[in-house]
Amino acid sequence: MSKHQEDEPKTMKRKEYEKELRKLQTELCRLQDWVVHKGLRVIIVFEGRDAAGKGGTIKALMERVSPRVFRLVALPAPSDREKTQIYIQRYFQHFPAAGEVVVFDRSWYNRAGVEYVMDFCTEAQYQRFIDLCPRFESHLIGAGVILIKFWLEVGQEEQEKRFAARIEDPMRQWKLSPMDLESFKRWYAFSRARDLMLQATDTEESPWHIVRSDDKRRARLNCLAHLLSLIPYEKVPKEKIKLPKRSSKGEYDDQASMQGRRLIPERY
């Protein structure tokens, strides 16, 4: 066994992963209560290479919280009308009100990534975005919004494994788009775009938090744990809940009245 292999961490067992995830998800529910209690407005941006694990991390984040507080925004390609709008306009309409957390699965940073690499925007449009983005985010933060940006970074070999798995698995094939194949071909072009983006927008006021994601389970746990560390919160006191006694007023056989309705076949 090589020294490199010895230094590699062992694969995290599912049982251990689920135990740690449960703890973090419990804390996320406490954070959720605090966000509502204090009327906080939070934006969490997830960016990264294709197949870097954004979807799985977002799922772990959203799994146990309320969709009325944590809202996921994953926008499709812009329509012809949206292409004529101010660039940030289609994102701005999804920003949070008090007591909300908005999670962007890809965001306005599309302009610094896929649009730039694939020539979907002009050099002038790209440069304007790079120049204005830090100022825009500064105004956002100045208005009281908590902005958190995660970049998930996967290595070449692991990305190739994940793309190959998508090709073979019918349940993952929907994840594979023509754009993914282009991004696979243009690894170094996307690397340069990443470097330019970080150079321009990784500021003290609005930093990027980089997540190494070759190990999916550890990446998810590390990301959620770091997120919890970025928003100071306290446990919100709650009154003890007690189920009330059911009223028997108007009592009748409410199951007999269901007979003859279209009940689905009980196949399992």
ZIQUI-V565557 format. One line per field, one symbol per residue. ss: DSSP state (H for helix, E for strand, C for the rest). burial: # if it has 24 or more other ideal C-beta (glycine too) atoms within 12 Angstrom, else .. A space follows every 10 residues. Layout:
BEGIN
ss: ???
burial: ???
END
This chain:
BEGIN
ss: CCHHHHHCCC CCCHHHHHHH HHHHHHHHHH HHHHHHHHCC EEEEEEEECC CCCHHHHHHH HHCCCCCCCE EEECCCCCCH HHHCCCCCHH HHCCCCCCCE EEEEECCHHH HHCHHHHCCC CCHHHHHHHH HHHHHHHHHH HHCCEEEEEE EEECCHHHHH HHHHHHHHCC CCHHHCCHHH HHHHHCHHHH HHHHHHHHHH HCCCCCCEEE EECCCHHHHH HHHHHHHHHH CCCCCCCCCC CCCCCCCCCC CCCCCHHHCC CCCCCCCC
burial: .......... ......#... #..##.#### ######...# ########## ########## ##..#...## ###....... ......##.# ##.###...# ########## #######... #....#..## ..##.##..# ....###### ####...##. .##..#.... .....#..## ..##..#..# ..##.###.# ##...#.### ########## ########.. #.#....... .......... .......... ........
END
